[in-house]
């Protein structure tokens, strides 16, 4: 790898670089995916998988055919959110994704493990290869939109996804703390480096609405989302409240019953991009 490597292999002139990533991973002949969006964050623990799940539910309610590729290989949680317990099967043509109760297609490493609590102790190249196979070897069928649930940070897996999969845009998930600006800026710079549009930012754990007095309490401090969005010229934002019911639905695998209204600004942007 060159000392001046910017990780953009498409423009690299070093032909014998051992870290060069393969490009143009395609779906199999039995799959057709219109749009692919990555849901990412600069740090862990901000509810990225929950936001991915809720966005998929909202897009399905909007009449779209939706799929989720769980790229968080070492910390997969998407199957649990939807109550998926059966293991993925396959044919000679490829792997079949599992279907949620409303028809959302899901592929995750937890659907391939004997026990969902088994750790995935793999090195980076194997993880990257698995993600590519999830995209190319799974029989997704006709899909309007695929959401990719990314692991936290800007390391190997995001690099693999952005360089190898046809990502059409990025949704960033943050929390209200002061470091939100740093998180968004990291994601924005990676999106710029990979030449992927940053479509919107979701602030999770934004506030708690007390049902007794109707007051919104800022448990994790005042929101900085609007200022950050303005400074980074991000037009679309959404604030997701702290909701004990939402946490219960996710834990019980009933995320499809959740209220997705707080994410409507992001959903509208995605639907417009998919249907135009």
Residue pairs with C-beta under 8 A, 6 or more apart in sequence:
1 17
1 18
1 19
2 12
2 14
2 17
5 12
5 17
5 19
6 193
7 159
7 193
8 193
8 194
9 17
9 20
9 21
9 23
9 163
10 23
10 163
12 20
14 20
21 128
21 159
21 160
21 163
21 164
22 132
22 164
23 163
23 164
24 164
25 132
25 135
25 136
25 164
25 165
26 136
27 33
27 135
27 136
27 140
28 93
28 94
28 136
28 137
28 138
28 139
30 93
30 94
30 139
30 140
30 141
31 138
31 139
31 140
31 141
31 142
31 143
32 140
32 141
32 142
32 143
33 67
33 140
33 143
33 145
33 146
33 166
34 143
34 144
34 145
34 274
35 144
35 145
35 146
35 168
35 169
35 270
35 273
35 274
36 145
36 146
36 148
36 165
36 166
36 167
36 168
37 145
37 146
37 147
37 148
37 167
37 168
37 169
37 170
37 171
37 199
37 270
38 147
38 148
38 150
38 158
38 161
38 162
38 167
38 169
38 170
38 171
38 196
39 48
39 51
39 52
39 55
39 147
39 148
39 149
39 150
39 170
39 171
39 173
40 48
40 150
40 152
40 158
40 170
40 171
40 172
40 173
40 187
41 48
41 150
41 152
41 172
41 173
41 174
41 183
41 187
42 152
42 153
42 154
42 172
42 174
42 182
42 183
42 184
42 186
42 187
43 152
43 153
43 179
43 183
44 151
44 152
44 153
45 152
45 175
46 152
46 173
46 174
46 175
46 183
46 204
46 205
47 173
47 175
47 204
47 205
47 240
48 149
48 150
48 152
48 173
49 72
49 77
49 78
49 81
49 149
50 81
50 204
50 246
50 250
50 255
51 171
51 173
51 202
51 204
51 240
51 263
52 68
52 78
52 147
52 149
53 68
53 78
53 81
53 82
53 250
53 255
54 240
54 255
54 258
54 260
54 263
55 147
55 171
55 260
55 263
55 266
55 267
55 270
56 66
56 68
56 104
56 147
57 102
57 104
57 255
57 256
57 258
57 260
58 260
58 263
58 264
58 267
59 66
59 144
59 145
59 147
59 267
59 270
59 271
59 274
60 66
60 102
60 103
60 104
61 260
62 267
62 271
64 144
64 145
64 271
64 274
65 103
65 105
65 141
65 142
65 143
65 144
65 145
66 104
66 105
66 143
66 144
66 145
66 146
66 147
67 97
67 104
67 105
67 106
67 107
67 140
67 143
67 145
67 146
67 147
68 78
68 104
68 105
68 106
68 107
68 108
68 146
68 147
68 148
68 149
69 107
69 131
69 134
69 135
69 146
69 147
69 148
69 149
70 76
70 77
70 78
70 79
70 106
70 107
70 108
70 109
70 110
70 134
70 149
71 131
71 134
71 148
71 149
71 150
71 151
71 157
71 161
72 78
72 149
72 150
72 151
72 157
73 109
73 120
73 122
73 127
73 130
73 131
73 151
73 157
74 119
74 120
74 122
74 127
74 151
75 151
76 108
76 109
76 110
76 120
78 106
78 108
78 110
78 149
79 85
79 98
79 106
79 108
79 110
79 111
79 116
80 110
80 116
80 250
80 251
80 253
81 250
81 253
81 255
82 100
82 101
82 104
82 106
82 253
82 255
82 256
83 100
83 101
83 252
83 253
83 254
84 98
84 100
84 106
84 111
84 253
86 98
86 111
87 111
87 112
88 95
88 96
88 97
88 98
88 107
88 111
88 112
89 95
89 96
90 96
91 139
93 139
94 137
94 138
94 139
95 107
95 137
95 138
95 139
96 138
96 139
97 105
97 106
97 107
97 138
97 139
97 140
98 105
98 106
98 107
98 111
99 105
99 106
100 106
100 256
101 256
102 256
104 256
105 140
105 141
105 143
107 134
107 138
109 120
109 130
110 116
113 120
120 127
122 130
124 155
124 156
124 157
127 156
127 157
128 156
128 157
128 160
128 164
131 157
131 160
131 161
131 164
131 165
132 160
132 164
132 165
135 164
135 165
140 146
144 274
145 270
145 274
148 161
148 165
148 167
150 157
150 158
150 161
151 157
151 158
154 186
154 187
154 190
158 190
161 167
162 190
162 194
162 196
163 194
167 194
167 196
168 196
168 197
168 273
169 196
169 197
169 198
169 199
169 273
170 187
170 191
170 196
170 197
170 198
170 199
171 199
171 200
171 201
171 202
171 266
172 183
172 184
172 187
172 188
172 198
172 200
172 201
172 202
173 201
173 202
173 204
174 180
174 183
174 184
174 201
174 202
174 203
174 204
174 225
174 228
175 203
175 204
175 205
175 220
176 203
176 205
176 206
176 218
176 220
176 221
176 222
176 223
176 224
176 225
177 220
177 221
178 221
178 224
180 203
180 224
180 225
180 228
181 224
181 228
181 231
184 201
184 228
184 229
184 232
184 234
185 232
187 198
188 198
188 232
188 234
191 197
191 198
198 232
198 234
199 236
199 266
199 269
199 270
199 273
200 234
200 235
200 236
200 237
200 238
200 265
200 266
200 269
201 225
201 228
201 229
201 234
201 236
201 237
201 238
202 237
202 238
202 239
202 240
202 263
202 266
203 223
203 225
203 237
203 238
203 239
203 240
204 240
205 219
205 220
205 240
205 241
205 242
206 218
206 223
206 225
206 239
206 240
206 241
206 242
207 216
207 217
207 218
207 219
207 223
207 239
207 241
207 242
208 216
208 217
208 219
208 241
208 242
209 215
209 216
209 217
209 241
210 216
210 217
216 241
219 242
223 239
225 237
225 239
226 237
228 234
229 235
229 237
236 265
236 266
236 269
237 265
237 266
238 262
238 263
238 264
238 265
238 266
239 262
240 262
240 263
241 262
243 259
245 258
246 258
246 259
249 255
249 257
249 258
250 258
260 267
